[in-house]
Amino acid sequence: MRNTIKILSIAIFGLIILKACTDNTPPVGGPVVPPEQESVPQYPRLTLVDTTDVLFVDAALEPESIFNLLLRGTKGDSLLSTLVITANNEQLEASRLKINGSPSSEAVYNLTGGERDNFTWEIEIVAQSEEKRVIYEFRLEDETGRSSVTDILIDTKITPFTPPTISVVNDSVVSLLTELPVSFDFEVEALGAALNNVSIHQGAALIDAGRIQFDGQPVGNNPFFLEGDDRQGFSKPIEILGNDFNGIQAYTVTFTDTLGNTYFQEVSFDAIRRVDSQSYVLSELNALDIETGENILYTEELADDQISISEIRDISQNAGNWDRTVAATNGGELRMLNGQAIDFNNVVGADELREAWDNASTLVDFVTEYDSSMLRGVLQPDTLVIDTIEVPRTNPLQSDDLIITQKNNSYYLLRVDQLDASNREYNFEVKF
């Protein structure tokens, strides 16, 4: 009996060892090996590109009108194989199709060469001749059978309530001076009801009719009424005269049809501030407030912080001589320009002042003088110590020299019109 129990014990122990050897569960405290995961397959990708002069969203068109698409395909894990084009699930007739400007022989394409990696094709299609809705589908497959699909719906079932098509050719934002006209080339087609009038708003307000021209002619009123063939559509410019506000000027052009429905097109341009111009005189030992033209005795300006801040001052040094040199004051910075690099008379926009500043040369001549604030002096026993500073100044100025000063992102371009040696005065023309 004792031997029987012993044999059973050995057998049970052996089964436990066998179980441990065949169990996939990692031993306690041992490394955990994660199970292998299958990689996610990468499918091909097909998209309609959003750009100018092509459709990329559903549209209403006249029967048999031509529409253009820009189709882009990219492979996934495998090379691309075929592209199939259908209209309402039926293969599109090749006679209605062009690829990259060339007539097509079929609507099923076997891709070759670099097209099997990626392609961007210009697609031209003649819309259906019937008045109905048709879904044009593009299906791209790779050599493993994976596919990507995109489509566009073209609606030729025109009703009086079908919206017109409205577009602006080359509608990128242009830059021009304030109070100048800008022309927008409109292409408009009335698919449903005829068009009645056009109005132009800036914000919530109608702009003055004197600021509008249609096809090169004054309109007389805002809104202005369309006549003749223009009621069915037109390809003509609408010109808007900008106001004196610099920055982005946005306008809403509203088209109203004979049923009273309204349709909108936004246009805008970047208006650049016109520079102001003044003639100023700066006398020896004075500072010049460039905004007002006021001359201030420089020592008085130092003593009274209520006096208008100036940007330039005479800094002649030699006793008995007039050096004809100037420096910036009150935190301004001064640079000199080569007169050949810029035509002062043709500087009309604020952007040109910034460009002139970027092209100007920093001053390399310095003069040592006491700290102009006079506040750094500290009283030591029997001695008043005043700091000195290095002040950059121009070379001796000549007629027609150009200098430019900048402070707080404001720029002032100065031309030396005349140097009056007898009165020791600079005659400047200033643009700012």
Disulfide bonds with the S-S distance in Angstrom:
none
